[in-house]
């Protein structure tokens, strides 16, 4: 009925907005800077767990949120430092390993956050409020992404992406720029994770799997690396597909595990087809030609 469909649609839009923030954060790293981050779910999980642990510890809600926003960028800097003199392949492996290390720690040390049982978070009772906060966070993330993309920082990030040696010859320190990007994007992802925790009302290690990172990757590749509006549209397409298949299991009577596997297969197929036939994405990055004086 329409009454039942409306809350579902509000929930879907809320989740789309949250994962769109994740897509923008990864787009700034990969699409603009060339950082191959296979552990973007890590700052998302840190933000959510900071709130959950804060609630269990009895600290004020704002303190848990602040802890998540501060802890995620700090962890990001700790993760990026070992890879500062390594190639991008090592950065990808280190971020992937860090994400799994955090998840397995939360899983196997119940004293931190309940282990496999997870943590219950006070869910936002008003769906419209949750949607408003998610859309507000998306607008802020999009504006930050656009400010970076269109400003001098974005132009230098693209130079680093295309030719790190050239950036160094121009007197720029590529590592310093990567650290700035890491701080901004990991805080952005942590904010998305915090809101995710309050929207869902429950977090557990199964909420932050490697497959979630590759969902964000698929959104970026589908929408167009380097184009913020493209990755938002890509995230919307994938989340709508994901949410619809979740309810398809109930409507069709098919086993939920079968539907989940089919959903992952579809995501993988989309990723492969985009790499083969349209690697620039549905909305390719626009190229700007400037004179030496910047006009």
C-alpha positions as CSV (number, residue, x, y, z in Angstrom):
1,X,0.0,0.0,0.0
2,X,1.0,3.7,-0.3
3,X,1.2,3.9,3.5
4,X,3.7,1.1,3.6
5,X,5.6,2.3,0.5
6,X,6.2,5.8,1.9
7,X,8.4,4.8,4.9
8,X,10.3,2.5,2.6
9,X,10.9,5.3,0.1
10,X,12.0,7.7,2.9
11,X,14.4,5.0,4.2
12,X,15.8,4.4,0.7
13,X,16.4,8.1,0.1
14,X,18.1,8.3,3.5
15,X,20.4,5.4,2.7
16,X,21.1,6.8,-0.8
17,X,22.2,10.2,0.7
18,X,24.5,8.4,3.2
19,X,26.2,6.3,0.6
20,X,26.4,9.2,-1.7
21,X,28.6,10.9,0.9
22,X,30.8,7.8,0.9
23,X,31.0,7.9,-2.9
24,X,32.1,11.6,-2.8
25,X,34.7,10.9,-0.2
26,X,36.1,8.0,-2.3
27,X,35.9,10.2,-5.5
28,X,38.1,12.9,-3.9
29,X,40.6,10.2,-3.1
30,X,40.6,8.1,-6.3
31,X,38.9,10.2,-8.9
32,X,40.8,13.4,-8.2
33,X,44.0,12.3,-6.4
34,X,44.5,8.8,-7.7
35,X,44.6,7.2,-4.3
36,X,43.4,3.6,-4.6
37,X,41.6,3.0,-1.2
38,X,40.2,-0.5,-0.8
39,X,39.4,0.2,2.9
40,X,37.0,3.2,2.7
41,X,34.6,1.3,4.9
42,X,37.1,1.8,7.8
43,X,36.4,5.5,8.6
44,X,32.7,4.7,8.1
45,X,32.9,2.0,10.7
46,X,35.0,4.1,13.0
47,X,32.3,6.8,13.0
48,X,29.5,4.3,13.7
49,X,31.4,2.4,16.4
50,X,32.5,5.6,18.1
51,X,28.8,6.5,18.7
52,X,28.0,3.0,19.8
53,X,30.9,2.7,22.2
54,X,30.1,6.2,23.5
55,X,26.5,5.1,24.3
56,X,27.6,2.0,26.1
57,X,30.2,4.0,28.1
58,X,27.5,6.6,29.1
59,X,29.2,9.6,27.6
60,X,27.1,12.4,26.0
61,X,26.0,11.8,22.4
62,X,27.9,14.8,21.1
63,X,31.1,13.4,22.6
64,X,30.7,10.2,20.7
65,X,30.1,12.1,17.5
66,X,33.2,14.3,18.1
67,X,35.3,11.2,18.9
68,X,34.3,9.6,15.6
69,X,35.0,12.7,13.6
70,X,38.5,13.0,15.2
71,X,39.5,9.4,15.4
72,X,38.8,8.5,11.7
73,X,41.2,11.1,10.2
74,X,43.9,10.3,12.8
75,X,43.6,6.6,11.9
76,X,43.7,7.6,8.2
77,X,47.0,9.4,8.7
78,X,48.4,6.3,10.6
79,X,47.3,4.1,7.7
80,X,48.8,6.3,5.0
81,X,52.2,6.9,6.6
82,X,53.6,3.4,6.0
83,X,52.7,3.8,2.3
84,X,54.2,7.3,1.8
85,X,57.2,5.9,-0.1
86,X,55.4,3.0,-1.7
87,X,53.4,2.7,-4.9
88,X,49.6,2.9,-5.1
89,X,49.4,-0.9,-5.1
90,X,50.7,-0.9,-1.5
91,X,48.3,1.9,-0.5
92,X,45.4,-0.3,-1.8
93,X,46.6,-3.4,0.1
94,X,47.4,-1.4,3.3
95,X,43.9,0.2,3.4
96,X,42.2,-3.1,2.7
97,X,44.2,-4.8,5.5
98,X,43.4,-2.0,7.9
99,X,39.7,-2.2,7.3
100,X,39.7,-5.9,7.8
101,X,41.9,-5.6,10.9
102,X,39.4,-3.2,12.5
103,X,36.4,-5.4,11.6
104,X,38.0,-8.6,13.0
105,X,39.0,-6.8,16.1
106,X,35.5,-5.7,16.7
107,X,34.3,-9.2,16.0
108,X,36.7,-11.1,18.3
109,X,37.0,-8.7,21.2
110,X,33.5,-8.6,22.7
111,X,34.6,-6.3,25.5
112,X,35.0,-3.4,23.1
113,X,31.6,-3.3,21.4
114,X,29.8,-6.5,21.9
115,X,31.7,-8.6,19.4
116,X,29.4,-10.4,17.0
117,X,26.3,-9.3,18.8
118,X,27.1,-5.7,18.0
119,X,25.9,-2.5,19.7
120,X,22.4,-1.0,19.8
121,X,22.2,2.7,19.1
122,X,19.2,5.0,19.8
123,X,17.5,5.2,16.4
124,X,16.2,8.5,15.2
125,X,12.5,8.2,15.7
126,X,11.5,10.7,13.1
127,X,12.1,9.3,9.6
128,X,11.8,12.8,8.1
129,X,14.4,14.1,10.5
130,X,16.8,11.3,9.5
131,X,16.2,12.1,5.8
132,X,16.8,15.8,6.4
133,X,20.0,15.2,8.2
134,X,21.2,12.8,5.5
135,X,20.4,15.2,2.7
136,X,22.0,18.0,4.7
137,X,25.2,16.0,5.1
138,X,25.1,15.2,1.4
139,X,24.8,18.8,0.5
140,X,27.8,19.8,2.7
141,X,29.9,16.9,1.3
142,X,29.0,17.8,-2.3
143,X,29.8,21.5,-1.7
144,X,33.2,20.5,-0.2
145,X,33.9,18.2,-3.1
146,X,33.0,20.9,-5.6
147,X,35.1,23.4,-3.8
148,X,38.1,21.1,-3.9
149,X,37.4,20.0,-7.5
150,X,37.2,23.5,-8.9
151,X,39.8,25.2,-6.8
152,X,43.6,25.3,-7.0
153,X,43.7,22.3,-4.7
154,X,41.7,20.2,-7.1
155,X,44.0,21.2,-10.0
156,X,47.1,20.2,-8.1
157,X,45.4,16.9,-7.0
158,X,44.9,16.1,-10.7
159,X,48.5,16.9,-11.4
160,X,49.5,14.4,-8.7
161,X,47.1,11.9,-10.1
162,X,48.5,12.1,-13.6
163,X,52.2,12.6,-12.9
164,X,53.6,12.7,-9.3
165,X,57.1,13.5,-10.5
166,X,55.7,16.6,-12.4
167,X,54.0,17.8,-9.2
168,X,57.3,17.4,-7.3
169,X,59.2,19.4,-9.9
170,X,56.7,22.2,-9.4
171,X,57.8,22.4,-5.8
172,X,54.8,20.6,-4.4
173,X,54.9,17.8,-1.9
174,X,52.5,15.0,-3.1
175,X,52.5,13.3,0.3
176,X,51.3,16.5,2.0
177,X,48.5,16.8,-0.4
178,X,47.5,13.2,0.1
179,X,47.5,13.7,3.8
180,X,45.1,16.7,3.5
181,X,42.8,14.7,1.3
182,X,42.9,11.8,3.7
183,X,41.9,14.0,6.7
184,X,39.0,15.6,4.8
185,X,37.6,12.4,3.2
186,X,38.0,10.2,6.2
187,X,36.2,12.7,8.4
188,X,33.5,12.9,5.7
189,X,33.1,9.1,5.7
190,X,33.1,9.1,9.5
191,X,30.2,11.5,9.5
192,X,28.3,9.2,7.1
193,X,29.0,6.3,9.5
194,X,27.7,8.2,12.5
195,X,24.5,9.1,10.8
196,X,24.2,5.5,9.5
197,X,24.4,4.2,13.1
198,X,21.6,6.5,14.2
199,X,19.4,5.7,11.2
200,X,19.8,1.9,11.4
201,X,19.9,1.7,15.2
202,X,22.3,-1.2,15.3
203,X,25.9,-1.9,14.2
204,X,27.9,-5.1,14.1
205,X,31.0,-6.3,12.3
206,X,28.7,-7.7,9.5
207,X,27.7,-4.1,8.8
208,X,31.1,-3.2,7.5
209,X,32.3,-5.8,5.1
210,X,34.8,-5.5,2.2
211,X,31.8,-5.8,-0.2
212,X,30.5,-2.5,1.1
213,X,33.7,-0.8,0.1
214,X,33.4,-2.3,-3.4
215,X,29.8,-1.1,-3.5
216,X,31.1,2.5,-3.2
217,X,33.8,1.7,-5.8
218,X,31.1,0.5,-8.2
219,X,29.2,3.7,-7.6
220,X,32.3,5.8,-8.4
221,X,33.2,3.8,-11.5
222,X,29.5,3.8,-12.7
223,X,29.0,7.5,-12.2
224,X,32.4,8.7,-13.4
225,X,35.6,9.1,-11.4
226,X,36.4,12.8,-10.8
227,X,32.8,14.0,-11.2
228,X,31.0,14.5,-8.0
229,X,27.5,14.6,-9.5
230,X,28.3,11.5,-11.4
231,X,29.2,9.5,-8.4
232,X,26.1,10.7,-6.5
233,X,23.9,9.4,-9.4
234,X,25.9,6.2,-9.5
235,X,25.4,5.7,-5.8
236,X,21.6,6.4,-6.2
237,X,21.3,3.8,-8.9
238,X,23.1,1.1,-7.0
239,X,21.4,1.7,-3.6
240,X,18.0,1.7,-5.3
241,X,18.9,-1.6,-6.9
242,X,20.2,-2.9,-3.6
243,X,17.1,-1.8,-1.6
244,X,14.7,-3.1,-4.2
245,X,16.3,-6.5,-4.2
246,X,16.1,-6.7,-0.4
247,X,12.3,-6.3,-0.6
248,X,12.2,-8.6,-3.7
249,X,13.1,-11.5,-1.4
250,X,10.0,-10.8,0.6
251,X,7.7,-10.3,-2.4
252,X,9.0,-13.2,-4.5
253,X,9.5,-15.7,-1.7
254,X,13.0,-16.5,-2.9
255,X,15.6,-17.3,-0.2
256,X,17.2,-14.1,1.1
257,X,20.8,-15.5,0.7
258,X,20.1,-16.3,-3.0
259,X,18.8,-12.7,-3.6
260,X,21.9,-11.3,-1.8
261,X,24.2,-13.3,-3.9
262,X,22.4,-12.3,-7.1
263,X,22.7,-8.6,-6.0
264,X,26.5,-9.0,-5.6
265,X,26.7,-10.7,-9.0
266,X,24.8,-7.8,-10.6
267,X,27.2,-5.3,-8.9
268,X,30.1,-7.2,-10.2
269,X,28.7,-7.4,-13.7
270,X,28.1,-3.7,-13.7
271,X,31.7,-3.0,-12.6
272,X,33.1,-5.3,-15.3
273,X,30.9,-3.9,-18.1
274,X,31.9,-0.3,-17.1
275,X,35.6,-1.1,-17.1
276,X,35.2,-2.8,-20.6
277,X,32.9,-0.4,-22.4
278,X,32.9,2.9,-20.5
279,X,35.8,3.3,-18.1
280,X,35.2,7.1,-17.9
281,X,31.7,6.4,-16.3
282,X,28.3,7.6,-17.3
283,X,29.3,11.2,-16.5
284,X,32.9,11.6,-17.6
285,X,35.1,14.2,-15.9
286,X,35.2,17.5,-17.7
287,X,38.5,18.7,-18.9
288,X,39.5,22.3,-18.5
289,X,42.1,24.0,-20.7
290,X,43.8,27.0,-19.1
291,X,46.4,29.5,-20.2
292,X,49.6,29.9,-18.3
293,X,48.2,33.0,-16.5
294,X,45.2,30.8,-15.3
295,X,42.5,32.2,-17.7
